[in-house]
Amino acid sequence: MEMSSDKMNSVKETFIRIDDENSRTSKTEINILCFDITNYSQLTQFLCCSIFVFIFYLAYGYFLELIFAKPEVKPVSLYITLVQFMITMLLSYGESWIRNPIKRKVPLKTYAVLAALTLGTMSFSNLALSYLNYPTQLIFKSCKLIPVMMGSIIIMRKRYSFWDYVAAIVMCVGLTMFTLADSSTSPNFDLIGVLVISLALLCDAIIGNVQEKAMKQYQASNNEVVFYSYAIACVYLVCITGFSGILVDGLAYGAETPVEMYRNIFLLSLSGYMGLQAVLTLVRICGATVAVTVTTMRKALSIIISFLLFSKPFVFQYVWSGSLVVLAIYINHYSKKHPHYVPASLSSCWQQIRNYYDSEYRYLKMKTKMYTDTV
């Protein structure tokens, strides 16, 4: 009996060891910019991702304003966007060559739509810097919730909670106040810029919903979507710039200071691509709420650095209107954790309004019936 119990214990220990080995091997691999950080603690992974997000996106904001804030860039902004798209496409292909080869799962007609929307988002965002300050452009891009909600209701038939609508209203107020502050202080402010960045937001709202639908339906990877979207968008841009003459003008503009211009575009594309990968890894490790907290802090720091490095007037209205936008972002993410929560006071107030409406409706219906009976 003792021998059999020893055998049973040894079998149990063997099973435990096998389970431990399986749990180790089944642990999902976490990479950031080709560095394997799987074996580090979650705190170390979070700090690594956050540092990369701040470094690369702060660099992205700096090079974006450095390139597109010049008045002479306005006629050739589409050419610069073309070069940016080509570099991003090559970076995506290079990543797939290092990790896993790209296998297309999404139909080309879907990528044709995604490419057009990607082109609209990036080209309009870049062009807006010729008419608006970078902080105003960044605040507008932070208010993606408003067109995304509209697009989701129309395209995806989604329903939103009470707090989502509160976030949208607060965001609209903050955005309006920030724009009014910029219009009263900035010498570069132009209403055309508001229209251009609004078109970029509209494309961004649609692209988010189309991407979500395509990736869920066909189980496509992020790298596949980025590569094909930017590759087809490059074809669009070559045709547009070639027929309009912007391609020739852009080549002539780049020939004036080729090293400086193409170096800045390369660093812009590289920092934007690396920052995106860091954000995606951060979402996998810590979730969307933590990622939004980090990216929101990064945007606030980008605005501060923009005011310090690029001379522009400053008023306190920028601070509190920007704070309203930040508050709206957090209300939106609170609503995702508590989608069905409504404050008790508002719920009781709504119930009283409904009761009053029902009683008045019944009263009017009774009066109408009495009147028809007498007539």
N, C-alpha and C positions, 0 to 999 in steps of 0.2 A: 504493500500500500504506500509505503514511504517512497519507493521507487517511482510508482505511478504519479504521485503528487509532485515529485521533483521534475518528472517529464512534463507534466502539465504546466508547471511554473516556467520551465525553459521554453515551452511552446508559446506561452503568453508573452515572455520577454522578447522572443523572436518577432511576434506580431507587432509588439510595441515599437521595436526597432524599425521594422518595415514601414509602419505608419509614420514614424518620425522622418524617415528618409523620403517617403512620398510627399509629406507636407513641405519638406525643404525643396524638393525638386519641382513641386507644383506652385511654388511661390513665384508670383508674376515678376518678370524682370522690369526694372525701372531704369531708364536711360535718360540722360539729359545732355544733349549736344555730343552724342557718341561716348559719354562717360557713364559707366555702370555704377549706380549708387544704390543698388538693391540691398546690399549687406549693411548699409549705414542705418542709424536710428531715424525714426520719422522726423524728429526735430532737426537733425543734420540735413535730411533731404529737403525739408521745408526751407531751411536757411539757404541752402545751395540754390534752390529754385528762385527764391525771393531775390537773392543777390543778382542772379542772372537776369531776372525780369527788370530790376531797377537799372542795371548797367546797360542792357541792350535797348530798352525802350527809352531811356533818357537820351542815349546816343541817337536813336531813331528820331526823336523829336527835335534834337539839335540839328541834325543834318537835313531834316525836312524843312525846317524854317530857314536854314542857311541857303538851301537850293532854291526854294519856291517863293521866298519873300521878296526876291529882286524883281523890280518892274519889267526888266527886259526878258524875263523868263516866260511871261504870260503867253506870247505867240507860239512858243515852242514847248509848252508844258506837256503836250501829248507825246512829243518825241522823247522827253525825259522819262515819262511814264512807260513808254515802250522799252527803253533800256532797263528800267527797273523791273519790268515784267520778265524780260529775257534772263536777267541775273537770278531772279527768284525761281524761275523754271529750272535753270541749271543747278541751283542749290538743291531743289527738290529731287531732281534726277540723281545728283551726287549722293544724297542721303539714301535713296533707294538702292543705289549701287553698293553702298557700304553695308546696309542692313538687309533688306529684302527687295527683290526686283518687283517693279510695279506691274500688276495684272489688272487690266481694266475690267470692272464689273458693271459700271453705270453706262447706259447707252450714250452714244455720241450726241444725240439730239438734246439730251438733258445737259450734257457738258457744254453744248453750244449756247444754251440759255444761261447757264452758270457763268460762262466766260463773258457774255455780254453784260451781265449784272456786276461781275467783278471789275470789268473795264469801267463801267459807269461809276461804281463806288470809288475806285482809286483815282480815276482821272478827275472826277468832280471834286474830291477831297483835296487833291494836289492843286487844282486850279483855284479853289477857294482861298488859298493862302495869298494869292495875288490881290485879293479884295478885302480880306479880314486878317486880324491879328491871329497868331497861332493859339493863344489862350481861348479866344472866342471859337475858333474852329474845333479845338479840343473839347470845349464844353458842349458844343452842338453834337459832336460824335459820341459824347457820354450820354446823350439823351436819345439813344437808339430805341429805348423802351417804347416811346410813343408810336413811331411808324411800325415797329415790330408787332405791337398789339393790334394795330389796324390791319397789318398784313396777315397775322395769324387768324383774326376773326374772319377775314374774307377768304384766304386760301385754305387754312387748316381747319376752319370752323371751330376754333377753340373758344372756351368760355373762361373769363377771368374773374378773380375774386374781388371783394370790396377793396382790399389794400392795394391791389394792382391799379385800380382807378384812382385811389388817393395818391399813389406814387406818380402817376401820369399827370395829375393836376398840379402837384407840388413841383414836378419837373418843368412843366410849362411855365409856371410863375418864375422859377429860378432862371430859366433860359431867356425869358422875355426881359427880366431885369438886367441880366448880364449883357444882352444885346443892346439894350438902351444905354447902359453905361459905356459900352464900346463905341456906340454911335455918337455919344456926346463928347468923348475924349480923344478917340483915335483919329488921326488925320487920314489914315488909309481906309477907313470904313466905307463900304459901298453896299447898298442894298442888293446889288447883283450877287455879291458874295453870299448873302443869306439865302438867296434863291439857289445858287450853285450847291452850297453845302446841304440844303434841304433835299435837292435831287440825289445827292450822295447818300443821305440817310434813307431816302425812299428805296434806292437800289439795295442798300444794306439790309433793310427790313425784308425785302422780297428774297434776297439771296440766302438769308438765314433760314427762312422757312423751306426754300427749295432744297438747300443743302441737307437740312434735317430729314426731309422726306426721302431724298435720294440715298443718304447714308443708312437710314433705317431699312429701307426697302431692299437695297442691294448689298448691304453689309460692306460698304466700301471703306477703305482706310483714309485717314486724313491726308497722307502723302499722295495717294492717288488723286483725290479731289483737287488738291493744290496744283499738282503737276498738269493735269489735263485742263483745268480751268485757266491757268496762266498760259499754257501752250496755245490753246485756241484763241485766247484773248490777244496774244502776240500776232496771230494771223490777222485778226480784225484790225489791230493797230497799224500793221504794215500797210494794209489796204487803205485805211482812212488817211494816214499821214502821207502815203505815196500819192494818192489822187488829189489831196488838198494842197500839196506842196510843202507841208510842215516837215516832212522827212528831210528834204533838201535844206530847208532853213535851219533845222535842228543840227544837221551835220556841219553846216557852216558856223553855227553858234558854238558847237563843241570844239571846232577846230581852232577857235580863238585861244582858249585855255584848256587843251584836251586833258592834261594830267590832272589838274585840279577838279574839273567837272566830272570826269568819269570815275575818279577816285572817290569823290563825294557820293555819287550815285551808287557805286559798289558798296560803300560803307553803309549807306542808307538801306539798301536791299538786304545786306548781310545782317545788320542789327535788327531789322524788322522780322526777318525769318527766324533768327535765333531767339528773339523775344517771344515770338509765337510758340515755338517749341517749348520754351521754358514755362509759359502759361499753361499749355496743354498738359505738361508733366505735373505741374502744381495742382491742376484740377483732379488728376488721377490720384495724387497722394492725399490731398487734404480736402477735396470737395470744392464746389463752385463758390460757396460763401467766402471761404478763406481766400480763394483766388481773386474774387471781386474786391475784397478788402485790400489786398496787396496792389492790385492794378489801380484802384482808386487813389491810394496813397502815392503811387507812382505818377498818376496824372496831376495830382496836387503839386508834387515836387517839380514836375515838368513845367507847370505854369509859373511857379516861383523862379525857376532857372531861366525861363523865357524872358521874364521881366528884368532879371539881373543881367543877362548876357546881351539881349537885344533891346536897345533903348526904346521905351514906349511909355506913355502917360499912365498913371495909376490912380484909381479912386477906391474908397472903401466899399463902394457898392459892388465891386468885383468879388469881395470877400464873402459878404452875406448872401449874394445871389448864387455864387458858386457853392456855398454851404447848403443851400436849398437843394441844389442838384445832387450833392452827395447824400443828403438826407433821403431824397427820393429813391436813389439807388438802393439804399439799405432797407427802405420800406418795401421795395419790390422783392428783395431777397427774403425779407421776413415773411412776406405773403406766400412764398414757396414752401416755407416750413409750416405755416399755419393757414392753409388755403381757405378754410371754412370759418375762420374766426371773424366775428363782427363785435365791436364794443357793445356792452349791454345797454348803455344809454341810447346809442343809435338804433339798436334793435327795438327797444321799447318805443322810441319816438316813431319809427317806421310802422310799428304795429298800431299805435294810436292813430296815425294818419290813415292807415288802411281801414281801421274800425270806423273812423269818422266818415270816410268815403263810402263804406258799405251802408252805414246808417242813413246818410243823405240820399244814396241811391235808392234804398228801400222806401224812404219817405217820398221822394219824387215819383217813384213808380206807383205808389199808393195814391198820391194826389192826381196823377194822370189817369188812373183807372176810375177814380171818383168823378173826375171831370167828364170823361167819355160816357160814364153811366148817366149823368145828369143831362148831357146833350142828347 
